[in-house]
Amino acid sequence: MTAARSYQGPRRGADRAVLLAHGAGADRHAPALRAVADALEAAGIPSLRFDYPYRSAGRRVPDRPPVLAEATLEAAAALARRCGLPPERIAVGGRSMGGRICSLLVAEGRLPALGLVLLGYPLHPGGRPERLRTEHFGRIRVPCLFVSGTRDALADWQTLARAVRTIPAPVRLARLEGADHGFRTRRRDGRDEAEVSAEVAATVTSWVLALPGCVAP
């Protein structure tokens, strides 16, 4: 089956690009991912969003981790070819599950990267706050951006703030006031999903632009 992918931005000339993977319950068209891709394109930064095989096949249950990992590696290689950049000039990540898969691959040394963009990182399974998904944090050696809601049921804010201190690389932790794991807000918070997506997009774009540029030969 042909992989479902959406490329945005210039095909050549940029010195960095971004790979965006989706979460377990969505696909590459998730509002926050589209908002990020649009903002990156406006800043002249190429990006690639892609669907995991289970989504391309119309299934709801995520693929096994090895399948997710292989699909992520293939998408990263496709982005590198498309924009003519080496893997180490590409920031990788995405929403929830997709971001976590990227972080594992980077920690294992299987996916070179300019940085990690983790949107709603699933710090633990639902209802199991004692099962932290942080065992690989100490092996991450690239800059990281965590964007997380203050009402995220899969990542208590204080616990996440403590956990990211174990990463031996620069980390920025961006706080989405009133947002849950899906970046949704309540009516009383005074803003809707589109406004939250715009905040996420602006945060990601400014962080990616601030990453170190290419070293002149």
Secondary structure as GFF3:
##gff-version 3
##sequence-region A 1 217
A	DSSP	beta_strand	5	8	.	.	.	ID=ss1
A	DSSP	beta_strand	17	21	.	.	.	ID=ss2
A	DSSP	alpha_helix	31	42	.	.	.	ID=ss3
A	DSSP	beta_strand	47	50	.	.	.	ID=ss4
A	DSSP	alpha_helix	53	56	.	.	.	ID=ss5
A	DSSP	alpha_helix	65	83	.	.	.	ID=ss6
A	DSSP	three_ten_helix	87	89	.	.	.	ID=ss7
A	DSSP	beta_strand	90	95	.	.	.	ID=ss8
A	DSSP	alpha_helix	96	107	.	.	.	ID=ss9
A	DSSP	beta_strand	115	119	.	.	.	ID=ss10
A	DSSP	three_ten_helix	137	139	.	.	.	ID=ss11
A	DSSP	beta_strand	144	149	.	.	.	ID=ss12
A	DSSP	alpha_helix	157	163	.	.	.	ID=ss13
A	DSSP	three_ten_helix	164	166	.	.	.	ID=ss14
A	DSSP	beta_strand	171	176	.	.	.	ID=ss15
A	DSSP	three_ten_helix	187	189	.	.	.	ID=ss16
A	DSSP	alpha_helix	193	210	.	.	.	ID=ss17
###
